[in-house]
Amino acid sequence: MDPQVRAKREAIVRTHMESENVHDFDATIGTFSHPRYELIPSGQVHDGEAAVRAYFKETRTAFPDQRNELISLRHLDDGVVVEFWLRGTHKGPLGGFAPTGKSFECRMTAFFLFDDAAIVCERVYFDTATILRQLTG
């Protein structure tokens, strides 16, 4: 892979992840050519800018301090794979569940798939039981 393409993709992914941490969702949306999140464990797909912004609103209402911490980053021919910690405190409703006030930490993997210049999909893999156990236990 062209080293310039790798460097550009890595910078986009890092910008994407940091903008999520500071809730600069305009910047996050700007890293996509077409915003799309696929949450594999739940089967949820948030496709298009309106759906992705609704996803941000829902999850940051439930976890206003939600943040990620990069563990590792690897390049693919058509994207970037990251492993990261996701952390947050359940302070608002989420999917019919009342806030517990408890925090969670979950190790996750995300595939950032690219067209030529921008992200076309963030596909996230994680164990929902890890999060639920911490929020309800």
GIMO-V525238 format. One record per backbone hydrogen bond with DSSP energy under -1.0 kcal/mol. NH is the residue of the N-H (numbers start at 1). CO is the residue of the C=O. If there is no record, write none. Layout:
# GIMO-V525238
((NH CO) (NH CO))
This chain:
# GIMO-V525238
((6 2) (7 3) (8 4) (9 5) (10 6) (11 7) (12 8) (13 9) (14 10) (15 11) (16 12) (17 13) (18 14) (19 15) (20 16) (21 17) (22 18) (24 19) (25 23) (28 24) (29 25) (30 26) (31 28) (32 29) (33 119) (34 119) (37 46) (38 122) (39 44) (40 124) (43 39) (46 37) (48 35) (52 48) (53 49) (54 50) (55 51) (56 52) (57 53) (58 54) (59 55) (60 56) (61 57) (62 58) (63 59) (66 63) (67 87) (69 85) (71 83) (72 83) (74 81) (76 79) (80 112) (81 74) (82 110) (83 72) (84 108) (85 69) (86 106) (87 67) (88 104) (90 102) (91 62) (91 89) (92 62) (94 97) (97 94) (101 90) (104 88) (106 86) (108 84) (109 125) (110 82) (111 123) (112 80) (113 121) (114 78) (115 118) (119 31) (120 113) (121 113) (122 36) (123 111) (124 38) (125 109) (131 127) (132 128) (133 129) (134 130) (135 131) (136 132) (137 133))
